[in-house]
Amino acid sequence: IVLGTTRNNFEGKKVIHLEYEAYMSMAEKEIRKICRDVRQKWPSVKHIAVHHRLGVVPITEASVIIAVSSPHRAESLEAVMYCINTLKASVPIWKKEIYKDDYSWKENKECFWANSGK
């Protein structure tokens, strides 16, 4: 299981909370694709759960949870790592960090479209 929680600071700024937005139909499609890919790469995987919150997420609360079960932990651990990395790289979910007097939209360094114009 991977549980991604909201941190309370970023580069010395105090984070009040996060806000997530998504292109829902595409995000759901991409998450289903990730699950299909996991089942192809690790046929022994029995169950997969992927959930990413949208809207306001207070600090210390989970933004994303991924759980994978299989008869052997190695496959589950590899599949979970694949899920979180692929989710960050391909699922259209955007994060806004809210500070006391400011905010900042964040992009995942893994995101394939983040570096396309650079």
Secondary structure, DSSP 8 states (H G I E B T S, - for coil): -EEEE--SEETTEEEEEEEEEE-HHHHHHHHHHHHHHHHHH-TT--EEEEEE--EEEETTSEEEEEEEE-SSHHHHHHHHHHHHHHHHHHS-EEEEEEESS-EEEE--TT-TTTTTT-
